[in-house]
Amino acid sequence: MGCNDVQRVIYFFLDDSLTESKKQDIGKHLNVCPECGQRMRISKRIRDFFRRRMQQIPAPERFKTRLSRSIRAIRVDF
């Protein structure tokens, strides 16, 4: 796995949403590539910063209803 591959999926890696084999491949690369390791640490700090500062605000019921109807309409078209 090369640097470009790691950079494309680093956020998925940080969110733990990759397969075990992909996580292992990326982990191996991060252990031997100081540049990618540094980028990963910076990305993690940025992600953690926003997660701490963003509030979860529930969507209004009217919006949820409209969104559900739109999704059902799209499913019917396909």
Contacts in CASP RR format, 6 or more apart in sequence:
PFRMAT RR
TARGET T0000
AUTHOR 0000-0000-0000
METHOD contacts of the structure
MODEL  1
MGCNDVQRVIYFFLDDSLTESKKQDIGKHLNVCPECGQRMRISKRIRDFF
RRRMQQIPAPERFKTRLSRSIRAIRVDF
1 25 0 8 1.000
1 26 0 8 1.000
1 28 0 8 1.000
1 29 0 8 1.000
2 29 0 8 1.000
3 29 0 8 1.000
3 33 0 8 1.000
3 35 0 8 1.000
3 36 0 8 1.000
5 29 0 8 1.000
6 13 0 8 1.000
6 26 0 8 1.000
6 29 0 8 1.000
6 30 0 8 1.000
6 33 0 8 1.000
6 36 0 8 1.000
6 40 0 8 1.000
7 36 0 8 1.000
7 39 0 8 1.000
9 18 0 8 1.000
9 22 0 8 1.000
9 26 0 8 1.000
10 26 0 8 1.000
10 36 0 8 1.000
10 39 0 8 1.000
10 40 0 8 1.000
10 43 0 8 1.000
11 43 0 8 1.000
11 47 0 8 1.000
12 18 0 8 1.000
13 22 0 8 1.000
13 23 0 8 1.000
13 26 0 8 1.000
13 27 0 8 1.000
13 40 0 8 1.000
14 40 0 8 1.000
14 43 0 8 1.000
14 44 0 8 1.000
14 47 0 8 1.000
16 23 0 8 1.000
18 26 0 8 1.000
29 36 0 8 1.000
30 36 0 8 1.000
30 37 0 8 1.000
30 40 0 8 1.000
59 67 0 8 1.000
END
